[in-house]
Amino acid sequence: MSIRFQADNDLSAVIVTTTLRREPAIDFQTAEAARLDSLDDKAVLQRAAADGRILITHDKRSMPRHFAEFLAEGHTSPGVLVVIPQHAPLAGVVETLVLIWADARPDDWVNVITKIPF
């Protein structure tokens, strides 16, 4: 099984488009395509988990708390990657996402929240 990504509402669209230009084979769904615009963090986590996608977000303020609550409620998550700062160098973020995808070990990210770039 390969790693699949889900963009959160607040993730810069440039990250998604640049990642897909760098590696078109990556399955990276936009928030718009997943219809996440009216959902709160917990619902976004549930949607990403149901779809087997690692959530990518800039939300360092509330997402870690909601992620911890999500796990405490007994849910399982494919993982969350928090891109910080919001204006992190694009090349580093894209390269990190491509490396995570290329590694192709989704189990390494289950129930883990990680800041990128590393």
Buried (B, 14 or more C-beta within 10 A) or exposed (E): EEBBBBBBBEBBEEBBEBBBEEEEEBBBBBBEEBEBEEBEBBEBBBBBBEBBBBBBBBBBEEBBEBBEEBBEEEBEBBBBBBBBEEEBEBEEBBBBBBEBBEEEEBEEBEBBBBBBBE
